[in-house]
Amino acid sequence: MRWIYISPHFDDAVLSCGGLIWEQTHSGIPVEIWTVNAADPPPGPLSDLIIRNHANWKTGSSQETVAMRRIEDQNAARRVGATTVHLNLVDAMYRRTGTGTLLYTQDVFDPIDPREIKIIEQTASQLASNLTLHDTIVCPLGLGKHVDHIITRLAVETLDRPIWYYADIPYVFKHESELAPAVEDMQSKTFFISQPGLSAWQDGISAYISQISTLFKDVKDMQTQIKNYLDSKNGLTLWEIT
């Protein structure tokens, strides 16, 4: 039975669940990380948002950026023992209308642009075509309200399958008050993470070289925040609707 971690972007599943993924893969459970928004960006003029992010990440063109992030994702997944599946949808900041107009030029947070009326259906369709009845699905709660996280959750929920939910890191650090209301009607389960699992989790996150300075102060800060989060929960918590 596979565990499938649904990751809106190349880093979300390892950021949020890397220690648990390592524990599972090292106990013989097959784990796959499915990145939803992993397709090449369409051509066209760039927004200030894209230019600013590329500068922060020290990357090149949109296509070069995504290609590099795919490699980072594969390296990160390897460090926690998982395999990767990259779906054919585009990151929100690169998505365009049929006439080439960028949908999100200022930020990528809720609400979802009404011109994306079919994005949830398209996401669900790609997910469903690769799932089996025996797979265990783990998806983001959508803390922080990034549109891709919200879309991913809504798409997974249309599949009418049992779902585990994870708290989105680093959004759960920045928007801690969102967690309790998000899970108030859910049942939680906390999984033990060993010291080797913690180390592999931190090592997996560090593979996302382009993203570290955006998500944390530096690698040391990331390691500290992940350890503190793990210690505060006495493990890694997932939630399910009962």
Secondary structure, DSSP 8 states (H G I E B T S, - for coil): --EEEEESSTTHHHHHHHHHHHHHHTTT--EEEEESB-S----S---HHHHHHHHHHT--SHHHHHHHHHHHHHHHHHHHT-EEEE-B---GGG-B-TTS-BS-SS--BSS--TT-TTHHHHHHHHHHTT--TT-EEEEE--TT-BHHHHHHHHHHHTT---EEEE--TTHHHH-GGGHHHHHTTEEEEEE---HHHHHHHHHHHHT-TTTHHHHSSSHHHHHHHHHHHHHHHTSEEEEEE-
